[in-house]
Amino acid sequence: MNQETSERRAQIVYFCHGGGPLPILGDPGHKAMVDFMKQLPSRLARPDAILVISAHWEEKVATLLGAQNPPMFYDYYGFPDKAYEITYPAPGSPELADTIAGLLKKDNIAARIDPQRGFDHGLFIPLKLMYPEADIPCLQLSLIRGLDPAAHIALGKGLRGLMSENILVIGSGFSFHNVGAFFGHDFSAPDPANEAFQDWLIETCASPSLVQFQREQRLTLWEQAPFARYCHPREEHLLPLHVCLGMAGESARLIFNDRILGKRGVGFLWE
């Protein structure tokens, strides 16, 4: 372990946050994910703050949630009433939002702060499982409209000034996000296309045989991966991974490799 790595305090994770509120509602297809989320904090140092890059927020420029006490933003529909009674009253962190906006602007990345938007389910579903006490300050960072993969790797690099902070950065997405493929099939049925893409992600992010430039190049050209557009007809659930990898600047450790709603998903940790 080199000196730079041993001094680094930030922890970075990319994982699958599941289908809407279903993990909280007890859906059996999310058992592996729920079990993983509940035990994940035991593998992490307790952070002073949590920054979530959510697949469910896109803005013209990188935007940070700046509310002192963010409200709930139920960005799903058609679920039972109790899905709209979920609460996650964690405090925000306007000071950290200011710091991150400054870091991004210093790196010539346009950034702004939204003082009104609330926590979407890309944050409150996994964090309610991970840190149910809701006592760690949380904020979100949006994706950038247009969903350019290189821009999101650059966005991650713009966050590297946080590496010395005791912060947990979460890329909250889903490594397989073909909504139509989740339903209307036997959950135990094999899906070779899904398997091939997940294997490609593992090689890209966790293989020690690749250098960082190669990892970034592969994610920039992710559409060339096996069955890429089958797994991601739209890439908003993949791009939080680009931000994480860009920030980390090194290979990851595979920490989740299981099925959610019958489809294989993966998760990575940089620490």
C-alpha positions as CSV (number, residue, x, y, z in Angstrom):
1,M,0.0,0.0,0.0
2,N,1.5,3.3,-1.0
3,Q,1.6,6.4,1.2
4,E,-1.2,8.1,-0.8
5,T,-3.5,5.2,-0.3
6,S,-2.7,4.8,3.4
7,E,-3.5,8.4,4.1
8,R,-6.8,8.4,2.2
9,R,-9.9,8.5,4.2
10,A,-12.8,8.7,1.8
11,Q,-14.7,5.6,1.0
12,I,-16.4,5.1,-2.3
13,V,-19.0,2.5,-3.2
14,Y,-21.2,1.8,-6.2
15,F,-24.2,-0.4,-5.8
16,C,-27.7,-1.4,-7.0
17,H,-30.5,0.4,-5.1
18,G,-33.3,-1.8,-6.3
19,G,-36.7,-1.2,-7.8
20,G,-38.3,1.9,-6.3
21,P,-39.5,1.3,-2.7
22,L,-39.7,-2.5,-3.1
23,P,-36.7,-3.2,-0.9
24,I,-38.4,-1.4,2.0
25,L,-41.7,-3.0,1.3
26,G,-40.4,-6.5,1.9
27,D,-40.3,-7.7,-1.8
28,P,-38.6,-11.2,-1.8
29,G,-36.8,-10.5,-5.0
30,H,-34.7,-7.9,-3.1
31,K,-33.6,-10.2,-0.2
32,A,-30.0,-10.4,-1.3
33,M,-29.8,-6.6,-1.8
34,V,-31.4,-5.9,1.5
35,D,-29.1,-8.3,3.4
36,F,-26.1,-6.7,1.7
37,M,-27.2,-3.2,2.5
38,K,-27.8,-4.0,6.2
39,Q,-24.4,-5.5,6.7
40,L,-22.4,-3.0,4.5
41,P,-21.8,-0.4,7.3
42,S,-20.0,-3.1,9.3
43,R,-17.4,-3.1,6.5
44,L,-17.0,0.6,6.5
45,A,-15.6,3.2,8.8
46,R,-18.5,5.4,10.1
47,P,-18.4,8.6,7.9
48,D,-18.9,12.2,9.0
49,A,-21.1,12.8,5.9
50,I,-22.5,10.9,2.9
51,L,-22.6,12.1,-0.6
52,V,-24.9,10.2,-3.0
53,I,-24.7,10.4,-6.8
54,S,-28.3,9.3,-7.6
55,A,-29.4,7.8,-10.9
56,H,-32.7,9.7,-10.4
57,W,-31.5,13.3,-10.7
58,E,-30.3,14.9,-13.9
59,E,-29.6,18.6,-14.3
60,K,-28.1,20.9,-17.0
61,V,-25.0,21.3,-14.8
62,A,-23.8,19.3,-11.8
63,T,-26.1,20.3,-9.0
64,L,-25.9,19.7,-5.3
65,L,-28.7,19.4,-2.8
66,G,-28.2,22.3,-0.4
67,A,-31.1,22.1,2.1
68,Q,-30.4,22.1,5.8
69,N,-33.2,19.6,6.3
70,P,-34.1,18.1,3.0
71,P,-37.7,16.9,2.5
72,M,-38.7,13.6,1.0
73,F,-39.0,13.4,-2.8
74,Y,-41.1,10.3,-3.7
75,D,-40.0,10.0,-7.3
76,Y,-42.0,6.8,-8.0
77,Y,-45.6,6.1,-8.6
78,G,-48.2,3.3,-8.4
79,F,-47.1,1.7,-5.1
80,P,-49.1,1.1,-1.9
81,D,-49.7,4.1,0.4
82,K,-47.0,3.0,2.8
83,A,-44.4,3.6,0.1
84,Y,-45.3,7.3,0.5
85,E,-45.0,7.2,4.2
86,I,-41.3,6.3,4.2
87,T,-39.2,8.9,6.0
88,Y,-35.5,9.5,6.2
89,P,-35.0,12.6,8.3
90,A,-31.2,12.9,8.0
91,P,-29.8,16.4,8.1
92,G,-28.3,18.0,5.0
93,S,-24.9,19.6,4.8
94,P,-25.0,23.0,3.1
95,E,-21.4,23.6,4.1
96,L,-20.2,20.5,2.3
97,A,-22.3,21.4,-0.7
98,D,-20.5,24.7,-0.8
99,T,-17.2,23.0,-0.5
100,I,-17.9,20.5,-3.3
101,A,-19.3,23.2,-5.6
102,G,-16.0,25.1,-5.1
103,L,-14.0,22.0,-5.9
104,L,-15.9,21.4,-9.1
105,K,-15.6,25.0,-10.3
106,K,-11.9,25.0,-9.5
107,D,-11.7,22.0,-11.9
108,N,-13.7,24.0,-14.6
109,I,-16.8,21.9,-14.0
110,A,-20.0,24.1,-13.8
111,A,-21.9,23.5,-10.6
112,R,-24.8,24.9,-8.7
113,I,-26.7,24.3,-5.4
114,D,-30.4,23.6,-5.2
115,P,-31.6,24.6,-1.7
116,Q,-35.1,23.1,-2.1
117,R,-34.9,19.6,-3.7
118,G,-35.4,16.7,-1.3
119,F,-33.9,13.2,-1.0
120,D,-35.0,10.9,-3.8
121,H,-35.2,7.1,-3.5
122,G,-31.7,6.7,-4.8
123,L,-30.7,8.0,-1.4
124,F,-33.4,7.2,1.1
125,I,-34.0,3.6,0.1
126,P,-30.4,2.3,0.6
127,L,-29.6,4.6,3.5
128,K,-32.7,3.6,5.4
129,L,-31.3,0.1,5.3
130,M,-27.7,1.0,5.9
131,Y,-28.1,3.8,8.5
132,P,-31.7,3.6,9.8
133,E,-30.9,6.2,12.6
134,A,-30.7,8.9,9.9
135,D,-28.1,10.7,12.0
136,I,-25.3,11.3,9.4
137,P,-25.5,14.4,7.3
138,C,-26.4,13.6,3.7
139,L,-26.5,15.4,0.4
140,Q,-26.9,14.5,-3.3
141,L,-25.0,15.3,-6.5
142,S,-26.9,15.2,-9.8
143,L,-25.9,13.6,-13.0
144,I,-25.4,15.9,-16.0
145,R,-28.0,16.0,-18.8
146,G,-26.8,14.4,-22.0
147,L,-25.4,11.5,-20.0
148,D,-21.9,11.8,-21.5
149,P,-19.8,9.1,-19.9
150,A,-16.5,11.0,-20.2
151,A,-18.1,14.0,-18.5
152,H,-19.1,11.8,-15.5
153,I,-15.6,10.4,-15.2
154,A,-14.4,14.0,-15.2
155,L,-17.0,14.8,-12.6
156,G,-15.6,12.1,-10.4
157,K,-12.1,13.5,-10.8
158,G,-13.4,16.9,-9.7
159,L,-14.3,15.3,-6.4
160,R,-10.8,14.1,-5.6
161,G,-10.3,17.0,-3.3
162,L,-12.6,15.1,-0.9
163,M,-10.2,12.1,-0.7
164,S,-8.7,13.3,2.6
165,E,-12.1,13.7,4.2
166,N,-14.0,11.1,6.3
167,I,-16.8,10.9,3.8
168,L,-18.7,8.1,2.2
169,V,-19.4,8.6,-1.5
170,I,-22.2,6.4,-2.9
171,G,-22.9,5.8,-6.6
172,S,-26.5,4.8,-6.3
173,G,-27.7,3.1,-9.5
174,F,-28.2,-0.4,-10.9
175,S,-25.7,-2.4,-12.9
176,F,-28.6,-3.9,-14.9
177,H,-31.5,-1.6,-15.7
178,N,-33.7,-2.9,-18.4
179,V,-37.0,-2.5,-16.7
180,G,-39.0,-4.6,-19.2
181,A,-36.6,-7.5,-18.6
182,F,-37.3,-7.5,-14.9
183,F,-40.9,-8.6,-15.2
184,G,-42.9,-11.2,-17.1
185,H,-40.3,-13.9,-16.8
186,D,-39.1,-16.8,-14.6
187,F,-36.8,-15.2,-12.0
188,S,-34.7,-18.3,-12.1
189,A,-34.2,-18.3,-15.9
190,P,-30.7,-17.8,-17.1
191,D,-29.9,-14.5,-18.9
192,P,-26.5,-14.9,-20.7
193,A,-26.6,-11.3,-22.0
194,N,-26.9,-9.9,-18.4
195,E,-24.2,-12.3,-17.2
196,A,-21.8,-11.1,-20.0
197,F,-22.2,-7.5,-19.2
198,Q,-21.8,-8.0,-15.4
199,D,-18.6,-9.9,-16.1
200,W,-17.4,-7.1,-18.2
201,L,-18.1,-4.6,-15.5
202,I,-16.2,-6.7,-13.0
203,E,-13.2,-7.0,-15.3
204,T,-13.3,-3.2,-16.0
205,C,-13.5,-2.1,-12.4
206,A,-11.8,-4.8,-10.4
207,S,-9.2,-6.4,-12.6
208,P,-5.7,-5.7,-11.3
209,S,-4.4,-6.3,-14.9
210,L,-5.8,-3.0,-16.1
211,V,-4.4,0.5,-15.4
212,Q,-6.6,3.4,-14.6
213,F,-6.5,4.8,-18.1
214,Q,-7.8,1.5,-19.5
215,R,-10.6,1.4,-16.9
216,E,-11.6,4.9,-17.9
217,Q,-11.4,4.2,-21.6
218,R,-13.6,1.1,-21.2
219,L,-16.2,3.0,-19.3
220,T,-16.1,5.9,-21.7
221,L,-16.8,3.4,-24.5
222,W,-19.2,1.3,-22.4
223,E,-21.7,0.9,-25.3
224,Q,-19.1,-1.4,-26.9
225,A,-19.4,-3.9,-24.0
226,P,-21.3,-7.1,-24.6
227,F,-25.0,-6.5,-24.6
228,A,-24.6,-3.0,-23.2
229,R,-27.8,-1.6,-24.6
230,Y,-29.8,-4.6,-23.6
231,C,-28.6,-4.1,-20.0
232,H,-29.0,-0.3,-20.1
233,P,-31.4,1.0,-22.7
234,R,-30.8,4.3,-21.0
235,E,-27.6,4.7,-19.0
236,E,-28.6,6.9,-16.0
237,H,-28.3,3.9,-13.6
238,L,-24.8,3.1,-14.9
239,L,-23.2,6.6,-14.8
240,P,-22.9,6.9,-11.0
241,L,-20.3,4.2,-11.5
242,H,-18.3,6.5,-13.8
243,V,-18.3,9.2,-11.2
244,C,-17.1,6.7,-8.5
245,L,-14.3,5.3,-10.7
246,G,-13.2,8.7,-11.8
247,M,-13.0,9.9,-8.2
248,A,-11.2,6.8,-6.9
249,G,-8.5,6.6,-9.6
250,E,-7.8,2.9,-9.0
251,S,-9.2,-0.5,-9.2
252,A,-12.2,-1.5,-7.0
253,R,-13.1,-4.5,-4.9
254,L,-16.2,-6.5,-5.9
255,I,-18.5,-6.5,-2.8
256,F,-21.8,-7.5,-4.3
257,N,-22.5,-10.2,-7.0
258,D,-26.0,-11.5,-6.7
259,R,-29.5,-11.4,-8.1
260,I,-32.1,-8.6,-7.6
261,L,-35.5,-9.2,-9.1
262,G,-34.1,-12.2,-10.8
263,K,-31.3,-10.3,-12.6
264,R,-27.6,-10.3,-11.6
265,G,-26.2,-7.1,-10.3
266,V,-22.8,-6.1,-9.0
267,G,-21.4,-3.6,-6.6
268,F,-17.9,-2.2,-6.0
269,L,-15.9,-0.6,-3.1
270,W,-12.9,1.7,-3.2
271,E,-11.3,2.3,0.2
